[in-house]
């Protein structure tokens, strides 16, 4: 079978991609397409306007940003005999994207576009298409089968210190992604996509970035915030950013390099590891100022969480003694005692106290923001579709419905035939995502949708929701306000996150 080709007149080149067939449905993929260039380390990227060569090989995945090595099997419980391929890395060639789409001859008019921003605590690439875990082939193939076809674009961007910079230019990842979105608007029509019908989606840190684009960037039609928003990782003051830079600068000098800007890539990665930098953050600047009070530039949003988001702090919280956990709640004499009791933090009960610490992290950073963002959207006459993911890990149900487990269901790249319930949840999730991207209501707005447990999916009312999330606790946190709960959460969670739980 001949490889698919697309001639792009404005970019002055022809892209040669590859085709995959999923359950009899063929989709085309164009991989490793550069969307921007990086003139120098820590410098703002520049949009790719045209290609110097008349033909571009888009059959292979592009390199990702250099990063510390992690094994995603830990968190997702992927069986050890499933191979996860190594991915190429390149500091200056990592700004590339992948396009997965129906064959052009099958498309009836321009198709809606889903732009995907991956997660990874802003330091690593957690589950890319190249890893095989978040390959969108099945998602796009199923969208065709459901007669809700779409074009899927995933963006690689700078991470960790390469995105954080050394103080001159901040939030480079956000700026990279913005160029990726701009590239899609300018060029996706040649791949069958509608530049005026974009859904921006992300999971975890990808949700943080997607939310940031909603309050800072040009408007998009729709957005999907999966287990992440700016409330999960709030932009930090410049002073904290300077502290991070100074800490890493001192480390690279200790390792024999003159500066962050001049250090070799291996030394930068070593410095991140030795300084235990396992997550990063956006930095406050003019475009993120007062983000909480600014409207989201989007027509409708699908937003939700998994039942056990805080699992990524579990190992870290286990290192706390009970007195440390109690001390966090004592930071606020008015609300602290009430919240401490609500979350079962009792000085003589170590296990309950650690579980309570995980619960308040979960509620404050994930469950409560779903309600806050939805209420804000609705107050601004926007539409919010809320959901919960309660289907447990398909290989180890005792791990519960943990952070990022929804990636296994959504992309459906792993063999889940041993678990028909999990397989059914994935099919239902893909159908509803495709419907939403195509502008159809995935479920009635006044209802909430539940994926699982036990493979059962359906609409739930607020009474049923109260049996799945701590709505009384969430209400108390909202009433107390961020000045109360953020210091508690920060005291418990700072430096304790890990994707190897």
C-alpha positions as CSV (number, residue, x, y, z in Angstrom):
1,X,0.0,0.0,0.0
2,X,1.4,3.4,-1.0
3,X,2.3,5.7,1.9
4,X,-0.1,8.7,2.3
5,X,1.3,12.0,1.0
6,X,0.0,15.6,1.5
7,X,1.4,18.5,-0.5
8,X,1.3,21.7,1.5
9,X,1.7,24.7,-0.8
10,X,2.2,27.4,1.9
11,X,4.8,25.3,3.7
12,X,6.3,24.5,0.3
13,X,6.8,20.8,0.9
14,X,5.2,17.4,0.6
15,X,4.7,15.3,3.8
16,X,4.9,11.5,3.5
17,X,3.3,9.8,6.4
18,X,2.2,6.3,7.3
19,X,-1.0,4.3,7.6
20,X,-2.4,2.1,10.3
21,X,-5.4,-0.1,10.4
22,X,-7.4,-0.7,13.6
23,X,-10.3,-3.2,13.5
24,X,-10.6,-2.7,9.7
25,X,-10.5,1.1,9.9
26,X,-7.5,2.9,8.3
27,X,-6.1,6.2,9.6
28,X,-3.1,8.1,8.5
29,X,-0.3,9.5,10.7
30,X,2.2,12.3,10.0
31,X,4.9,12.3,12.6
32,X,7.8,14.4,13.8
33,X,6.7,17.5,11.9
34,X,8.7,20.5,13.2
35,X,6.3,23.4,14.1
36,X,9.0,25.8,15.6
37,X,12.7,26.3,15.9
38,X,14.7,27.1,19.0
39,X,17.4,29.7,18.3
40,X,19.4,29.1,21.5
41,X,18.9,27.5,24.9
42,X,16.3,29.3,27.0
43,X,15.3,31.5,24.1
44,X,11.8,31.9,22.8
45,X,11.0,29.6,19.9
46,X,10.0,30.8,16.4
47,X,7.2,29.5,14.3
48,X,8.2,27.3,11.3
49,X,6.9,29.2,8.3
50,X,8.2,26.9,5.5
51,X,10.5,24.0,4.9
52,X,13.8,24.2,3.0
53,X,13.4,20.7,1.5
54,X,10.6,19.8,-1.1
55,X,9.8,16.5,0.7
56,X,9.5,15.8,4.4
57,X,9.7,12.2,5.8
58,X,6.9,12.2,8.4
59,X,6.9,8.5,9.0
60,X,8.9,8.6,12.2
61,X,8.3,10.2,15.6
62,X,10.3,13.3,16.4
63,X,12.6,13.6,19.4
64,X,11.3,14.7,22.7
65,X,12.9,17.2,25.1
66,X,15.8,15.8,27.2
67,X,14.6,14.6,30.6
68,X,15.2,12.3,33.5
69,X,14.3,8.7,32.9
70,X,11.2,7.3,34.5
71,X,9.4,4.0,34.0
72,X,5.7,4.7,33.4
73,X,4.9,1.1,34.3
74,X,5.1,2.0,38.0
75,X,2.1,4.3,38.1
76,X,0.0,2.6,35.3
77,X,0.8,-0.9,36.5
78,X,1.6,-2.0,33.0
79,X,2.8,-5.6,33.0
80,X,6.6,-5.9,33.0
81,X,6.7,-8.0,29.8
82,X,5.1,-5.2,27.7
83,X,7.8,-3.3,25.9
84,X,7.9,0.5,26.1
85,X,10.3,1.7,23.5
86,X,13.1,4.2,24.2
87,X,12.5,7.7,22.7
88,X,15.0,9.9,21.0
89,X,15.8,13.2,22.7
90,X,17.1,16.5,21.3
91,X,17.2,19.9,23.0
92,X,16.8,21.8,19.7
93,X,14.6,19.5,17.6
94,X,12.0,18.6,20.2
95,X,9.4,21.1,19.0
96,X,7.5,18.8,16.7
97,X,4.0,17.5,16.5
98,X,2.1,14.4,15.2
99,X,-1.1,14.5,13.2
100,X,-3.4,11.4,13.1
101,X,-6.4,11.7,10.7
102,X,-8.8,9.9,8.5
103,X,-7.6,9.5,4.9
104,X,-8.4,12.7,3.0
105,X,-10.5,10.9,0.3
106,X,-12.8,9.7,3.1
107,X,-13.4,13.1,4.6
108,X,-16.6,15.0,4.0
109,X,-15.6,18.6,4.6
110,X,-13.2,19.9,7.2
111,X,-13.1,17.9,10.4
112,X,-12.9,19.1,14.0
113,X,-9.4,19.0,15.5
114,X,-8.3,17.8,18.9
115,X,-5.0,19.2,20.1
116,X,-3.5,17.1,22.9
117,X,-1.0,18.3,25.5
118,X,0.7,15.5,27.4
119,X,1.3,15.5,31.1
120,X,4.4,14.7,33.2
121,X,4.6,17.2,36.1
122,X,6.1,19.7,33.7
123,X,9.4,17.8,33.8
124,X,9.0,14.6,31.7
125,X,6.9,13.3,28.8
126,X,4.4,11.0,30.5
127,X,2.9,8.6,27.9
128,X,3.5,9.9,24.3
129,X,2.3,8.3,21.1
130,X,5.9,7.2,20.6
131,X,5.7,5.2,23.8
132,X,2.8,3.2,22.4
133,X,0.6,4.2,25.4
134,X,-1.0,7.3,24.0
135,X,-1.0,6.4,20.4
136,X,-4.2,8.0,19.1
137,X,-4.8,5.5,16.3
138,X,-7.7,3.7,18.0
139,X,-9.2,6.9,19.2
140,X,-9.3,8.4,15.7
141,X,-10.3,5.0,14.1
142,X,-13.2,4.7,16.6
143,X,-14.3,8.3,15.8
144,X,-14.7,7.3,12.2
145,X,-16.7,4.2,13.2
146,X,-18.9,6.3,15.4
147,X,-19.4,8.7,12.4
148,X,-17.8,11.4,14.5
149,X,-14.5,11.7,12.7
150,X,-11.8,14.0,13.9
151,X,-8.2,15.0,13.4
152,X,-5.9,14.4,16.4
153,X,-2.7,16.5,16.9
154,X,-0.3,16.0,19.8
155,X,2.4,18.5,20.6
156,X,5.9,17.9,21.9
157,X,7.3,20.9,23.8
158,X,10.2,21.9,26.1
159,X,10.3,20.5,29.6
160,X,12.0,20.9,33.0
161,X,14.9,23.4,33.1
162,X,14.8,23.7,29.3
163,X,11.3,25.2,29.6
164,X,11.8,26.9,33.0
165,X,14.8,29.0,31.7
166,X,17.3,30.9,33.7
167,X,15.3,34.0,34.5
168,X,15.5,35.9,31.2
169,X,12.5,34.2,29.4
170,X,9.9,32.4,31.5
171,X,7.2,29.8,30.7
172,X,8.8,28.6,27.5
173,X,6.7,25.5,27.4
174,X,3.5,27.6,27.3
175,X,5.0,29.7,24.5
176,X,6.1,26.6,22.6
177,X,2.6,25.2,22.8
178,X,1.1,28.5,21.7
179,X,3.2,28.3,18.5
180,X,2.1,24.7,18.1
181,X,-1.6,25.8,18.3
182,X,-0.9,28.6,15.9
183,X,0.8,26.2,13.4
184,X,-2.2,24.0,13.6
185,X,-4.5,26.9,12.8
186,X,-2.4,27.9,9.8
187,X,-1.8,24.5,8.4
188,X,-4.3,21.8,9.5
189,X,-6.7,22.4,6.6
190,X,-4.3,20.5,4.3
191,X,-4.7,17.5,6.6
192,X,-8.5,17.7,6.5
193,X,-8.9,19.7,9.7
194,X,-11.0,22.7,10.4
195,X,-8.8,25.5,11.9
196,X,-11.9,27.2,13.3
197,X,-13.1,24.1,15.2
198,X,-10.4,23.2,17.7
199,X,-10.7,21.4,21.0
200,X,-7.7,21.8,23.3
201,X,-7.2,18.9,25.7
202,X,-4.6,17.8,28.2
203,X,-4.2,15.5,31.2
204,X,-2.5,16.3,34.5
205,X,0.2,18.9,33.6
206,X,-1.3,18.9,30.2
207,X,-4.5,20.1,31.8
208,X,-2.6,22.8,33.6
209,X,-1.2,24.1,30.3
210,X,-4.6,23.7,28.5
211,X,-6.3,25.8,31.2
212,X,-3.5,28.4,31.0
213,X,-4.1,28.7,27.3
214,X,-7.9,29.2,27.9
215,X,-7.2,32.3,30.0
216,X,-4.3,33.7,28.0
217,X,-4.6,32.7,24.4
218,X,-6.9,33.1,21.4
219,X,-10.3,31.4,22.0
220,X,-10.9,27.8,21.0
221,X,-14.3,26.1,20.5
222,X,-13.9,23.5,23.3
223,X,-11.5,22.2,25.9
224,X,-11.1,19.0,27.9
225,X,-9.4,19.4,31.3
226,X,-8.6,15.8,32.5
227,X,-7.2,15.7,36.0
228,X,-5.5,19.1,35.8
229,X,-6.0,22.8,35.8
230,X,-4.1,25.9,37.0
231,X,-5.5,25.1,40.4
232,X,-3.4,22.0,40.5
233,X,-0.2,23.9,39.8
234,X,-0.6,27.6,40.4
235,X,1.8,30.0,38.8
236,X,4.5,30.8,41.4
237,X,6.0,34.1,42.3
238,X,9.2,35.2,40.5
239,X,11.1,34.9,43.8
240,X,10.4,31.1,43.9
241,X,11.5,30.8,40.3
242,X,14.7,32.6,41.1
243,X,15.3,30.2,44.0
244,X,14.9,27.3,41.6
245,X,17.3,28.8,39.1
246,X,19.9,29.6,41.8
247,X,19.7,26.1,43.2
248,X,20.3,24.4,39.8
249,X,22.9,27.0,38.9
250,X,24.9,26.2,42.0
251,X,24.6,22.5,41.3
252,X,25.9,22.7,37.7
253,X,28.8,24.7,39.0
254,X,29.5,22.0,41.6
255,X,29.5,19.6,38.7
256,X,32.1,21.6,36.8
257,X,30.1,23.7,34.5
258,X,30.0,27.5,34.2
259,X,26.3,28.1,34.1
260,X,22.9,26.6,33.3
261,X,23.1,28.3,29.9
262,X,26.4,26.8,29.0
263,X,26.1,23.4,30.7
264,X,26.0,20.2,28.7
265,X,22.7,18.4,28.5
266,X,23.8,15.4,30.6
267,X,25.0,17.7,33.3
268,X,21.6,19.5,33.3
269,X,19.8,16.2,33.7
270,X,22.1,15.1,36.4
271,X,21.6,18.4,38.3
272,X,17.8,17.9,38.1
273,X,18.2,14.5,39.6
274,X,20.6,15.4,42.3
275,X,18.4,18.4,43.3
276,X,15.4,16.1,43.4
277,X,13.5,18.2,40.9
278,X,10.5,15.9,40.2
279,X,8.0,18.6,39.3
280,X,8.1,22.2,38.1
281,X,5.7,25.1,37.8
282,X,4.6,28.0,35.7
283,X,6.0,31.4,36.8
284,X,3.9,34.5,37.4
285,X,4.1,37.0,34.7
286,X,1.9,39.7,33.1
287,X,-0.1,37.3,31.0
288,X,-0.9,35.0,34.0
289,X,-1.6,37.9,36.4
290,X,-5.1,37.6,38.1
291,X,-5.8,34.3,36.2
292,X,-8.4,33.2,38.7
293,X,-10.7,36.1,38.0
294,X,-10.2,36.1,34.2
295,X,-12.7,34.3,31.9
296,X,-11.8,31.2,30.0
297,X,-11.9,31.9,26.2
298,X,-13.9,28.8,25.2
299,X,-17.5,27.9,24.5
300,X,-17.7,24.6,26.3
301,X,-15.5,22.5,28.6
302,X,-15.5,18.8,29.6
303,X,-13.8,18.5,33.0
304,X,-13.3,15.7,35.5
305,X,-11.1,13.7,37.8
306,X,-10.2,10.2,38.8
307,X,-11.1,8.8,42.2
308,X,-7.5,8.6,43.5
309,X,-5.6,11.4,42.0
310,X,-3.4,11.9,45.1
311,X,-1.7,8.5,44.6
312,X,1.3,10.4,43.1
313,X,2.0,11.8,46.6
314,X,1.5,8.5,48.4
315,X,5.1,7.4,48.8
316,X,6.1,10.9,49.8
317,X,3.3,11.3,52.4
318,X,4.4,7.9,53.9
319,X,7.7,9.7,54.9
320,X,5.8,12.2,57.1
321,X,5.4,11.4,60.8
322,X,2.0,12.2,62.4
323,X,3.3,15.3,64.2
324,X,4.3,16.9,60.8
325,X,0.8,16.2,59.4
326,X,-0.9,17.7,62.5
327,X,1.4,20.7,62.3
328,X,0.2,21.4,58.8
329,X,-3.4,21.7,59.9
330,X,-2.4,23.8,62.9
331,X,-1.2,26.6,60.5
332,X,-4.6,28.1,60.7
333,X,-6.1,28.3,64.2
334,X,-9.6,29.1,62.9
335,X,-10.1,26.5,60.3
336,X,-7.3,24.0,61.0
337,X,-9.0,22.1,63.8
338,X,-12.2,21.7,61.8
339,X,-10.4,20.5,58.7
340,X,-8.1,18.2,60.7
341,X,-11.1,16.5,62.2
342,X,-13.0,16.3,58.9
343,X,-10.0,14.6,57.3
344,X,-9.5,12.1,60.2
345,X,-6.1,13.5,61.1
346,X,-5.7,12.2,64.7
347,X,-2.3,12.4,66.5
348,X,-2.7,8.8,67.8
349,X,-3.7,7.4,64.4
350,X,-0.7,7.4,61.9
351,X,-2.4,5.5,59.1
352,X,-5.6,7.6,59.2
353,X,-3.6,10.8,59.4
354,X,-1.6,9.9,56.3
355,X,-4.8,8.9,54.4
356,X,-6.3,12.2,55.5
357,X,-3.3,14.1,54.1
358,X,-3.8,12.4,50.8
359,X,-7.5,13.2,50.8
360,X,-7.1,16.9,51.4
361,X,-4.5,17.1,48.6
362,X,-6.9,15.2,46.3
363,X,-9.8,17.5,47.2
364,X,-8.0,20.8,47.0
365,X,-6.0,20.2,43.8
366,X,-8.4,18.1,41.7
367,X,-12.0,17.6,42.9
368,X,-12.7,21.1,44.1
369,X,-11.3,22.8,41.0
370,X,-13.8,20.8,38.9
371,X,-16.6,22.5,40.8
372,X,-14.9,26.0,40.8
373,X,-14.2,26.0,37.1
374,X,-17.6,24.6,36.2
375,X,-19.4,27.2,38.3
376,X,-17.3,30.0,36.8
377,X,-18.0,28.8,33.3
378,X,-21.7,28.6,33.9
379,X,-21.7,32.0,35.5
380,X,-20.2,33.3,32.2
381,X,-22.9,31.6,30.1
382,X,-20.5,28.8,29.1
383,X,-21.2,25.1,29.1
384,X,-19.5,22.6,31.5
385,X,-19.8,18.9,31.3
386,X,-18.6,17.2,34.4
387,X,-17.4,13.6,34.8
388,X,-15.7,11.2,37.2
389,X,-13.5,8.3,36.4
390,X,-14.0,5.5,39.0
391,X,-13.0,2.4,37.0
392,X,-9.9,0.9,38.7
393,X,-6.6,0.0,37.1
394,X,-7.3,-2.9,34.7
395,X,-4.3,-5.0,35.9
396,X,-4.4,-4.2,39.7
397,X,-7.8,-3.2,40.9
398,X,-6.5,-2.6,44.4
399,X,-4.6,0.4,43.0
400,X,-8.1,2.0,42.5
401,X,-9.0,4.5,39.9
402,X,-5.7,6.4,40.2
403,X,-4.2,9.4,38.6
404,X,-3.6,8.9,34.8
405,X,-5.5,5.5,34.7
406,X,-7.9,7.2,32.2
407,X,-5.1,7.3,29.6
408,X,-5.3,3.5,29.4
409,X,-9.0,3.6,28.7
410,X,-9.1,6.6,26.4
411,X,-6.3,5.5,24.0
412,X,-7.0,1.8,24.3
413,X,-3.5,0.8,23.1
414,X,-3.1,-2.0,25.6
415,X,-4.7,-5.4,25.4
416,X,-7.5,-5.3,28.1
417,X,-9.4,-8.3,26.8
418,X,-8.8,-9.9,30.3
419,X,-10.9,-7.1,31.8
420,X,-14.1,-6.6,29.7
421,X,-15.3,-3.9,32.1
422,X,-12.2,-1.8,31.6
423,X,-12.5,-2.4,27.8
424,X,-16.1,-1.3,27.8
425,X,-15.2,1.9,29.7
426,X,-12.6,2.7,27.1
427,X,-15.1,2.3,24.3
428,X,-17.6,4.5,26.0
429,X,-15.0,7.1,26.8
430,X,-13.8,7.3,23.2
431,X,-17.3,7.6,21.9
432,X,-18.1,10.5,24.2
433,X,-14.8,12.3,23.5
434,X,-15.5,12.0,19.8
435,X,-19.0,13.3,20.2
436,X,-17.8,16.3,22.3
437,X,-15.1,17.2,19.8
438,X,-17.7,17.1,17.0
439,X,-19.9,19.6,18.9
440,X,-22.5,17.2,20.3
441,X,-23.4,17.1,24.0
442,X,-21.6,14.0,25.5
443,X,-24.4,13.9,28.2
444,X,-26.9,16.3,29.6
445,X,-25.2,19.3,31.1
446,X,-27.3,19.1,34.3
447,X,-26.0,15.6,34.9
448,X,-22.6,14.3,35.7
449,X,-21.1,11.3,33.9
450,X,-19.4,8.3,35.6
451,X,-17.0,6.0,34.0
452,X,-17.1,2.9,36.2
453,X,-16.7,1.3,38.6
454,X,-17.3,-2.4,37.5
455,X,-17.4,-1.4,33.9
456,X,-20.7,0.5,34.3
457,X,-21.0,3.9,32.7
458,X,-23.8,6.3,32.9
459,X,-25.2,9.6,34.1
460,X,-25.4,10.2,37.9
461,X,-27.2,12.8,39.9
462,X,-25.8,14.9,42.7
463,X,-26.9,12.4,45.3
464,X,-25.0,9.6,43.6
465,X,-22.0,11.9,43.2
466,X,-22.0,12.4,46.9
467,X,-21.3,8.7,47.3
468,X,-18.2,9.0,45.1
469,X,-16.5,12.3,46.2
470,X,-16.2,14.2,49.6
471,X,-18.7,16.9,48.7
472,X,-18.9,18.1,52.3
473,X,-15.2,18.4,52.5
474,X,-15.0,20.3,49.2
475,X,-17.7,22.7,50.4
476,X,-15.7,23.4,53.6
477,X,-12.5,24.0,51.6
478,X,-14.3,26.5,49.3
479,X,-15.7,28.3,52.3
480,X,-12.4,28.4,54.1
481,X,-10.6,29.8,51.0
482,X,-7.2,29.3,49.4
483,X,-5.4,31.3,52.1
484,X,-6.4,28.6,54.5
485,X,-6.0,25.3,52.6
486,X,-3.1,26.2,50.3
487,X,-0.5,26.5,53.2
488,X,-1.8,23.2,54.6
489,X,-1.5,21.4,51.2
490,X,1.9,23.0,50.5
491,X,3.2,21.9,53.8
492,X,2.0,18.3,53.2
493,X,2.8,18.0,49.5
494,X,5.8,20.1,48.6
495,X,8.6,17.9,47.3
496,X,6.7,14.7,47.9
497,X,5.3,14.1,44.4
498,X,6.5,11.1,42.3
499,X,5.3,9.3,39.3
500,X,6.9,6.1,40.6
501,X,4.1,5.2,43.1
